[in-house]
Amino acid sequence: MTHFVLVPGAFLGAWAWDEVAARLRAAGDEAHPLTLSGLAEKAGVPAGQQTHVRDVVAEVERLGVRDVVLVGHSYSGIPVGQAAERLGDRLARVVYVDASVPFTGESFLSGWDSDHVRAAIEANAGVWPPLGADDCVGQDLTDEQIAGVLARATAHPGATLTEPAELEGSAGDLPSTYIKCLLDGDAPPPAVAELLKGDTWELVEMDTGHWPMFSRPAELARILRASVAAHQGV
């Protein structure tokens, strides 16, 4: 039995993992979806990036388990990758789902044309407003799914996006799986491609969009389980 801690990306809460979590549990594993501070039912809670790192570490400590697999989608790869380093031998694996990866001194907004995000944060009292329906087009989501996601999405705390990551080593030092969703670009970012050259990282591709927990939950659950089994000799 594997303990998966499932961390959603920007604008989302633990609810985003409902379908994936149900499939993991049906297969005999434990799934622990986590809402980060300032989002969903925790909206309004002040949060910086290190708040989110502590959220993830605290959840593992609350569970009191070992051999944990941390799963981070999109933005949450940044706090998940930092939290993974702090778990030491309690960590079994990190899985980045079409996610950003932390690098010391760099923020979520580093390395891409993010001026529009920074401007939106400044214009909206320090939060990043949720995306619109147009941002979800071409990502393998039905109109009903898009409407459902947008109805539950919440603004994202801006400081978590602009503050730099803090690592003692490198995310490349930890056993990791990177899931690339091909409708959101056909290759991982260059910095992630470099990490994938190492012995501890592996790449898995999904022919779907940026939110596979909605578009392909059964396939994503199978990949999560397989990423662990392959490295346990099961």
N, C-alpha and C positions, 0 to 999 in steps of 0.2 A: 504494500500500500504506500502510495506517494502522497505527500502533502503539497499541494499547489497553492501558492498565494498569488492571487490574480489581481493585478493592479491596472485600472483603466487609464486611458489617455486623457487628453484635455477635454474639458466640458462634461465628462462622464462620471458616473458613480459606480458603485459595486453592481448595480442592476445591469450594467452592460454585459456582465459575464453570466447572466442567469442561464442561458441555454448551454453554454460550454460547461459550466459548473454542474448542471444536471447530468450531462453525459459523462463527465469524469466520475461523478459519484455512482452512476449506474454501472460503471466499469470496475468499481471497487476502490477507487481512490478518494482522498479527501480534498475538497476544493474550498478555498477561503477567499472569496472576493472581498476587496478592500476599497472603501471610499476614502480618498485623500482629503485632508483638511481644506476647507473652503469650497467644497464641491458637493452637489446633490444634497443629501440630508445634513451635511456639514457646511452648507453655504453660509457665508458670513464669518466663519472662523478665520482669523488672520493667519496667513501662511506665507512663508518664504520657501525656497527650495530645500533647505535643511529641515524644515518642518516636515516636508514630505518624505525625506530620508528617514527621519525619526518615526514617522507613521508606519513605514514598512518594517523597520526593526522592531518597533513596539508590538506589532501584530505577531511576529514570529515569537517574541518573548512571551506574549500572552498565551499563545498556543502551547508553548512549552515542548515543542517537537524538534527533531533533528532531520537531517536529509531533506531539507526543504528545497522545493523548486520555486524560484521567484519568476513570475511572468509579468513583463511590462509591455504595454501597448503604447506606441507612438511617443508622446511626451514622457510618459512614466518610465521609459527606459532610463532616463536621466537619474531620478531618485532610486530606482530599482538597482541599477548598476552600482551606485554608491553604497546602498544598504547591503548588497551582496558581499562586498568587501568586508563589511563590519560584522558579518555573521560568522566568519571563520569556518570552523569545521561543521557548523550546523547547516551549511549550504551544500546542496547536491548539484544544482545547476541553475544557470540563468537562461531564460528564454526571452529574447527580444522579438516582439511581434510588430514588424514593420516600424521599428522604433528608433528613436534617437539613442545614442550610446554616450555615456559621460566621458569627458576628457578634462583633466585638471585645468582649471582656469577658464574653461569655456562654458557657455550657457546653452540652453535649448535654442536660443535665437542666433547663436554664433554660426558662421559658415554658410548662411543663406540670405537671400534678399528679404530681410524681415522688417524693413522700415515701416511697412504698412501695419504690422502687428504692434510695433512700439508706439506708433501714432494712435492706434485704436486703444491701447492700454492707457495712454496719457489722456485721451479724450473721454474715457469712461471710468474715471475715478479709480484707476489702478487695476482694472480687470480687463480681460480679453473677452469680448462678447462672443457668444456661440456662433458657429458657422451657419450659413444659410443653406437652403435646399440646393442651390446651384453648385455649392462646393462638394456635394455628395453625388452629383451626376457622373455616370461612367465608372462607378465603383462597385458594380454588381449588387446594388441594393434596389429593392422594389420601391415604388412610390409610397406604399404603406409603411415599409421599414424606415424610409427617410423621415416620413411624418412622425413616426413613433419616437425616433431618436431625437429629433429636433424639439419635440414636445417636452422631453425630459432633460434636455441638456441645460447646463447652468454655466454662467460666466466663470472664467478661470482666473485665479489669482495671478496678477501680472508679475509679482516679484519672483514667483517660482520659475518663470520663463527667462528672466533677465539676470538672475544671480548665477555665479560660476559654480561649477562642480568642484568638489573637494575629494581627492583620492590620494591615498598613500602610495599606491602602486599604479597599475593600469588595469582597465577593464579586460584587456587581453590576457591577463594572468588567470582569469577565472574560467572554468568550464562553461561554455555558452553555446546556445543555438540561436542563429539569426533567421527568422522567418521573413522572407521577402515576398510581399504581395505585388504581383507583376502588373496589375492594372494601375498601380500607383508609382510606376517607374520600373524599368526592366532590370535594374541592377542596384545593389546596395550603395550607399554613399561611399566615396573614395576612402575615407578614413576607416569605415567598417570593412571595406574590401581588404584593407591592409591587415586588420585583425583576423580576418578569415584565413589568412595565409598561415596563421599559427596552428600549433598542434591541438590546442584546447577548444578551438571554435569550429562550428559546422554551419553550413548553409542549407536551408530548406526553402523551396519556392512553392507558393500557392498561386494558382491562376484565378485570383479574385482581387477585390479592391482593398482599400486601406482599413476597413473595419470587418475583418473576417469573423469576428465573434457574432456578428449579425448576418453576414452573407453566407458563411460556411461554418456554422458552429460544430457540426459533427466532424468535419474534416479537421478543423483546428484541434478539437479534443483528441482525435487520433494522433495527430502530429505531436502534441504535447506528451502524450503517453509514450509514443515511440521514441521521442528524444531522450527520455529517461531510460527506457528499456534497453536501448542500444548501448548504453554505457553502464548498465548493471549486469550485462551478460544474460539477460532474461530472454 
